[in-house]
């Protein structure tokens, strides 16, 4: 039986020095990438971009789905964290896929500078708004980070039921951010592509790391 077919135990996981080192490096990379993203997003908000034509958004007026969007996101993340903490091998794969996706996203936003749709209803995180720590971001557009993150959970889920749930949440959030005019259609369509590429790279990286000593 392979490690992907059964939940790994943390005791067994930490018994392997390579696993400990890879986890440490992964967490360091995660912190560095998230910090870099935060700094980069501040710069993105200050620059001027283009407003691409989007015939899909022109079909309907926006309406606020903020609470539905974040309910789906936080419920998905909570379920994923609970399940991944029981399987360190799957947790590593998910974190590494997410790190690669964020790097892709920073690069994509650097190259593709969009201004938000004129009709956008800003997507404000209810939790960070309550605690007064959130910054309103409107130009972190190409590609949709929320859609990509949920699609990563779908890709790395180790059961069919979870895959169906995460795929449903991915599609629902994708439609929600479009209906709220938070993102352009291209932002949402590109998100699963970048997430899948990140997943493939993470799998290849895992194969390479298994053959070297760390």
Secondary structure, DSSP 8 states (H G I E B T S, - for coil): --TTTS---HHHHHTSHHHHHHHHHHHHHHHHHHHHHHHHHHHHHHS--B----TTGGGS-----HHHHHHHHHHHHHHHHHHHTT-HHHHHHHHHHHHHHHHHHHHHHHH--B---TT------HHHHHHT---------SS-HHHHHHHHHHHH-SSHHHHHHHHHHHHHHHHHHHHTTSS-HHHHHHHHHHHHHHHHHHHHHHHHHTTS--
